[in-house]
Amino acid sequence: METIRSMYKHLHWSNQRILETLQKGEENVQVNNLFSHILHAERVWYTRLKGEDSSHLPIWSEVRLESCADMVNHNHHNYAELLSTLSSTDLDRLVSYKNSKGTEFHNSIRDILTHVALHGQYHRGQINQLLRAADLEPISVDYIIYKR
């Protein structure tokens, strides 16, 4: 359980670093779309973990950076609250949900939480690649940097 909690502290730290960097520069629609996708996906998965229908929630949606700031804080609050209520044995409990196409799946809470953390890190790498291509400094979001 401690590893999962640490992954989510890192997730929030990474989102904050991306957000702060993006707020300092010129708006880049492609970067904003990737960042908002991370945040939308976090919300969708949180909704599924709560046993609620996520079919009405967007996965890809153009949003302004101000909305991303709100989503970062909202998602952090939701996951912090969720993680404070889970025990190690809860992590193996299966969650039933439907994907955006209506297909039903069953995965453990552990697998979903791990997926969300890794999914965001994957797309943060894409954001860094786009920043490099625009001759901007990439944002270090490596886990070991966080732990230092």
C-alpha positions as CSV (number, residue, x, y, z in Angstrom):
1,M,0.0,0.0,0.0
2,E,2.9,2.4,0.8
3,T,4.2,2.0,-2.8
4,I,0.9,2.9,-4.3
5,R,0.6,6.0,-2.0
6,S,4.1,7.0,-3.0
7,M,3.2,6.7,-6.6
8,Y,0.3,9.0,-6.2
9,K,2.4,11.6,-4.3
10,H,4.8,11.4,-7.3
11,L,1.8,11.7,-9.7
12,H,0.6,14.9,-8.0
13,W,4.2,16.3,-7.8
14,S,4.6,15.6,-11.5
15,N,1.3,17.2,-12.5
16,Q,2.2,20.3,-10.4
17,R,5.6,20.6,-12.1
18,I,4.1,20.3,-15.6
19,L,1.3,22.8,-14.7
20,E,3.7,25.4,-13.2
21,T,6.0,25.1,-16.3
22,L,3.1,25.5,-18.7
23,Q,1.8,28.5,-16.8
24,K,5.1,30.3,-17.3
25,G,5.2,29.9,-21.1
26,E,3.2,30.5,-24.2
27,E,0.2,28.3,-24.6
28,N,0.9,25.2,-26.7
29,V,-2.4,23.5,-27.8
30,Q,-0.8,20.1,-28.4
31,V,0.9,20.1,-25.0
32,N,-2.3,21.3,-23.2
33,N,-4.3,18.6,-24.9
34,L,-1.9,15.9,-23.7
35,F,-1.9,17.3,-20.2
36,S,-5.6,17.6,-20.1
37,H,-5.9,14.0,-21.4
38,I,-3.8,12.8,-18.4
39,L,-6.1,14.7,-16.0
40,H,-9.4,13.6,-17.7
41,A,-8.2,10.0,-17.6
42,E,-7.4,10.3,-13.9
43,R,-11.0,11.5,-13.4
44,V,-12.5,8.7,-15.5
45,W,-10.6,6.0,-13.6
46,Y,-11.4,7.6,-10.2
47,T,-15.1,7.5,-11.2
48,R,-14.8,3.9,-12.1
49,L,-13.1,3.1,-8.8
50,K,-16.0,4.6,-7.0
51,G,-18.3,2.3,-8.9
52,E,-19.9,5.1,-10.9
53,D,-20.6,5.4,-14.6
54,S,-17.9,7.2,-16.5
55,S,-19.4,7.0,-20.0
56,H,-20.3,10.7,-19.9
57,L,-16.8,11.9,-19.1
58,P,-14.4,13.0,-21.8
59,I,-11.0,11.4,-22.3
60,W,-9.8,13.8,-24.9
61,S,-11.1,17.4,-24.7
62,E,-9.5,20.7,-25.4
63,V,-9.4,22.7,-22.2
64,R,-7.6,25.9,-21.2
65,L,-4.7,25.7,-18.8
66,E,-6.8,27.3,-16.1
67,S,-9.2,24.3,-16.2
68,C,-6.1,22.0,-16.0
69,A,-5.1,23.7,-12.7
70,D,-8.6,23.0,-11.3
71,M,-8.4,19.4,-12.5
72,V,-5.0,18.9,-10.9
73,N,-6.3,20.0,-7.5
74,H,-9.6,18.1,-7.8
75,N,-7.9,14.8,-8.9
76,H,-5.3,15.1,-6.1
77,H,-8.0,15.6,-3.5
78,N,-10.1,12.6,-4.8
79,Y,-7.2,10.2,-5.0
80,A,-5.8,11.3,-1.6
81,E,-9.2,10.7,0.0
82,L,-9.6,7.3,-1.8
83,L,-6.1,6.1,-0.8
84,S,-6.6,7.2,2.8
85,T,-9.6,4.7,3.0
86,L,-8.0,1.7,1.3
87,S,-6.2,-1.1,3.0
88,S,-3.7,-3.5,1.5
89,T,-6.4,-6.2,1.2
90,D,-8.7,-3.8,-0.6
91,L,-6.1,-3.5,-3.5
92,D,-7.0,-7.0,-4.7
93,R,-10.8,-6.3,-4.8
94,L,-12.1,-6.4,-8.4
95,V,-13.8,-3.4,-9.9
96,S,-16.3,-3.8,-12.7
97,Y,-16.6,-1.0,-15.3
98,K,-17.3,-0.3,-18.9
99,N,-14.9,1.4,-21.2
100,S,-15.9,4.2,-23.5
101,K,-17.2,1.7,-26.1
102,G,-19.5,0.0,-23.5
103,T,-17.4,-3.2,-23.1
104,E,-17.3,-4.4,-19.6
105,F,-14.1,-5.3,-17.8
106,H,-13.0,-6.4,-14.3
107,N,-9.7,-5.3,-12.9
108,S,-8.3,-5.1,-9.4
109,I,-8.0,-1.8,-7.6
110,R,-4.2,-2.3,-7.5
111,D,-4.0,-2.8,-11.3
112,I,-6.2,0.3,-12.0
113,L,-4.2,2.5,-9.6
114,T,-0.9,1.3,-11.2
115,H,-2.3,1.9,-14.6
116,V,-3.3,5.5,-13.8
117,A,0.1,6.3,-12.4
118,L,1.9,4.8,-15.4
119,H,-0.4,6.2,-18.0
120,G,0.3,9.8,-16.8
121,Q,4.0,9.2,-16.8
122,Y,3.9,8.0,-20.4
123,H,2.1,11.1,-21.5
124,R,4.4,13.4,-19.5
125,G,7.2,11.9,-21.5
126,Q,5.3,12.9,-24.7
127,I,4.9,16.4,-23.3
128,N,8.6,16.6,-22.7
129,Q,9.3,15.5,-26.3
130,L,7.0,18.3,-27.6
131,L,8.7,20.8,-25.4
132,R,12.2,19.8,-26.7
133,A,10.9,20.0,-30.2
134,A,9.8,23.6,-29.5
135,D,13.4,24.3,-28.1
136,L,12.0,24.5,-24.5
137,E,13.5,22.9,-21.5
138,P,11.9,19.5,-20.6
139,I,10.4,19.1,-17.1
140,S,12.1,16.5,-15.0
141,V,9.4,14.3,-13.5
142,D,11.5,11.1,-12.9
143,Y,10.4,9.3,-9.8
144,I,14.0,9.3,-8.4
145,I,14.1,13.1,-8.7
146,Y,10.9,13.2,-6.7
147,K,12.3,10.9,-4.0
148,R,15.5,13.0,-3.7
